[in-house]
Amino acid sequence: MRFEILRLDDVDGSAVDSTVVDAASVNRIVQQAAAVGQRILIRPAETVSN
């Protein structure tokens, strides 16, 4: 499963940028964000079907 992680602005909470990662990377990114006090939003990435 893949997740979209959005970095949020500290002032108004709007999304500053986003990245899509695999499930194994989510824990590392959460730990990094917590270490610096960064606000993030994690949600399942949209899948593209044919």
Secondary structure, DSSP 4 states (H G I P E B T S, - for coil): -EEEEEEE-TTT--EEEEEEEEHHHHHHHHHHHHHHT--EEEEEPPPP--
